[in-house]
Amino acid sequence: TPPDDAPRFNSAAARDIEYALHPYTNHKAFRDTGPLIIQRGQGIKVFDDSGKGYIESVAGLWCASLGFANQRLADAAYKQMQQLPFYHAFGARSHDPLIDLSEALIQRAPLSTGGKPFSKVFFANSGSEANDSAIKMIWFYNNAIGRPAKKKIIGRVRGYHGITVASGSVTGQPANHKMFDLPIAGFFHVSTPHHYGYAQPGETEEAFASRLAQELDDLIVREGPDTVAAFFAEPVMGAGGVIIPPATYYEKIQAVLRKHDVLFVADEVICGFGRTGHYWGCQTFGIQPDILTCAKQLSSAFLPISAVMISEQLYQGIAEGSDAAGTWGHGFTYSGHPVPAAVALETLKIYDEMEMPKLVATRGAYLQKAMQDRFASHPLVGEVRGVGMIGAIQLSPDKASRATFDPARKLGPRWQALGLEHGVMMRVLVNESAAISPPLTISEPEIDEMLDLIGAALDDLA
Ligand code: PLP
């Protein structure tokens, strides 16, 4: 006989266990626990099937920037479905949502390499596809301009760029590689730029940044600059632990890349659209990339859509190559799908009306101070860090030595589970850091409520 708390036969939970294969799940353990079924959303909260509400401290997966209900986005989707539910953009076909969104993104883009404007936008459906497309664009470009050996890609340990074969190879997380035979050949990873986690005793942020830039330089020289094509980085590393780069890091990294003619791909899938207090993470950290990928907050997660923006230099090479090859044989059925494109366009209008980067700059300052005030001296906390509306509270048994807890104690998963009991949906990452990345619409009283609940769960952990 099943235990009393086992999901009832034919309940939604039992059918979920029977039929669904969930992303990022221990499938065997899941058979015993079953799912937490989320039924509706309102503001910064989601509600389960018993009606219990949870503040979403990570906006779902760092994506629901406008929260979990928005009539204007629902209307934009409905209107577009009535007008033109689908058309593709292969060959010489186009439609208004694709054209309008391309223009809107280029108008809002940061400066690309050499201080020049970005040139063109390509659409995909997810962050993984955007980064996969960026890799293929780089390979195609280097073939087109007569550098067929220049193909290697460098990411960073713990960086997250997706899970397709190529984007999963740039990702630097063991869980995404182990037993998947990734990374494939030609992908490399340099160190995580986390001063608290990896600096040597007494090493300043600047000295740490110089050491990491030297590591990148050494890798490129060792592999041969003629074989290294691109470096990928999230301005703030998200899923890998919310890593705020040390002072001077990107300045030094970009100098190394320029020296060896290696392209910079900024993965703005989490940082884009105001999260760090500027429209783009690139602007917060002084990055001028050759390629920029974005997704998630592009549509406030209401529908799947992602984008790749490329510099004029990349565009010229790809255009020449497509002419030589007869076509550029790349594109998804749903590249620039009119319905998500219309929703993304409405999302960008709402960001403009809310003056989103300015709002995040002020409300983010409130969040960062509230996090410091509550958690910096907590006996279980090692570091509290953040920028704009993204941050982390990292566990440590001893601030001075920056020690980590024994992983066997599973404090991260326990903290997360206690959060659920208190009514806050949390995400505790591999480095035992609770990520803080709520909807950008969160109010100051809601920030306090969210941190109170996270704090109550932390106190229970003690
Ligand atoms: N890049 C970054 C920085 C991400 O955080 C993610 C997802 O969390 C991705 C890429 C992959 O996006 P997706 O899950 O939409 O494929």
Residues whose N, C-alpha, C, O or C-beta is under 5 A from the ligand:
A	BS01	PLP	S126 G127 S128 E129 Y160 H161 G162 E234 G238 D267 V269 I270
